[in-house]
Amino acid sequence: MTCSEPRSETTTEPSAEHFAGRGGDRPTAPRTSTAGLAPATLCAQAGHARDAATGAVVPPVHLATTYARDADYALIGPEYTRDQNPSYAAAERVIAGLEGGAEAALFASGQAAGQAVAAALVPPGGRMVVPTLGYHALLRQFARLGRRYGFAVDRYDARDPDALARTIAAGPVDLVWVETPSNPLWQVVDIARAAELAHAAGAVLAVDNTAMTPLLQRPLALGADLVMHSATKALNGHSDAMAGVLVTGQADETWARVRAERAQAGAVPGPFEAWLLLRGLRTLALRVGQASANALALAEALMGHPGVEAVLYPGLADHPGHAVHRAQTDIRRGHGSLLSILVHGGATRARRVASATRLFIPATSIGGVESLIEHRHTIEGPDSPTPESLLRLSVGIEDADDLIADLVQALDRTAP
Ligand SMILES: *Cc1c(COP(=O)(O)O)cnc(C)c1O
């Protein structure tokens, strides 16, 4: 690593050892270890989160911003909510467990989580590499940070398996960013290969795993160092709380810098958002399974529709990333809830289809229980590289036949 910022006392949160043996003081202390539990169990039981004071099976929301010290002026629990809060800790424990990571840290949003990685790990004069296409707002923010703080942000075309290697080889690199499958074309990057390339160059590999969730894809097991999610999406799953999260494979010095960045920037969520996230996580396994089954049924049904030029879904055998996707995804649970279609008739038809649906709600975002349809080019703005005929579908947990019938009627009604 090329930059280092000592962790100041005020941004250091109490360690696991600090809490050890003081379970009674820790209001959401797990009753037993969660190690080895299957994802569905970890989710449903919210990692055994309990209120130790009352036995409540749902932990309280810890709204306190500050925490008292004991007679020796030692911390009893957390110090200050900008560093740590028991409501964050409960959700962080579940997400770290699902990703197979050592620790997790919640952020105010996915944007805040992604930005913290770049800000903490890429020094002025350094370099990060990012995909040409991916979640538009975060890629734009990386470019802005690079211009403002004086580091290079070089892009690779995720469709070309050699492009990542070439871009990394172009010079010293601090951070490699991967988003797979990437929003909204669902291009697939080989995570294990990216990890080899990043590590051979001495760089950290971070993977945006928002699209797949840890139920379907676990980047740390494939060699990634950090995993990022917009927890606003499927992890919470109910389109009612904004949060981001980072998970680390190891609680090392790199992680300490990322955590310090969160506290320094104050990029933390509200405790109630963390509590809503923990509540949403309880049904994650069920939601991901149902939404993925619905998405596959929809992808297969739309393939044959005369109004559809192409269906972009990694679960389809004709998708260019299908083989890599199969190799790095737990396809027994599904292929994810996200797909895009290219419609005949360009931007005009696409926007008309989005307005003609009765169940699919024309709105931005992904990963909720309700199905959404979006004309991505409109949202990304005039400089958007997204095809104008593209509609992004975030498939919810409604009945698959109802969803298929809805899109078919919208396509039929807008036929030229
Ligand atoms: C939504 C999203 C983000 C940004 O997250 P916010 O919570 O909206 O800030 C980043 N990456 C992906 C893939 C997303 O879908």
The ligand as a MOL file (V3000), in Angstrom:
LIG
                    3D

  0  0  0     0  0            999 V3000
M  V30 BEGIN CTAB
M  V30 COUNTS 15 15 0 0 0
M  V30 BEGIN ATOM
M  V30 1 C -27.6630 1.8510 -6.1800 0
M  V30 2 C -26.3130 1.3700 -6.4740 0
M  V30 3 C -25.1880 2.0250 -5.9600 0
M  V30 4 C -25.3060 3.2820 -5.1280 0
M  V30 5 O -25.9730 3.0320 -3.9340 0
M  V30 6 P -26.8960 4.1110 -3.1540 0
M  V30 7 O -27.3330 3.3690 -1.9480 0
M  V30 8 O -28.0090 4.5050 -4.0890 0
M  V30 9 O -26.0220 5.2710 -2.8370 0
M  V30 10 C -23.9420 1.5000 -6.2580 0
M  V30 11 N -23.7980 0.3960 -7.0190 0
M  V30 12 C -24.8540 -0.2570 -7.5380 0
M  V30 13 C -24.6390 -1.4640 -8.3870 0
M  V30 14 C -26.1520 0.2040 -7.2850 0
M  V30 15 O -27.2060 -0.4320 -7.8100 0
M  V30 END ATOM
M  V30 BEGIN BOND
M  V30 1 1 1 2
M  V30 2 1 2 3
M  V30 3 2 2 14
M  V30 4 1 3 4
M  V30 5 2 3 10
M  V30 6 1 4 5
M  V30 7 1 5 6
M  V30 8 2 6 7
M  V30 9 1 6 8
M  V30 10 1 6 9
M  V30 11 1 10 11
M  V30 12 2 11 12
M  V30 13 1 12 13
M  V30 14 1 12 14
M  V30 15 1 14 15
M  V30 END BOND
M  V30 END CTAB
M  END
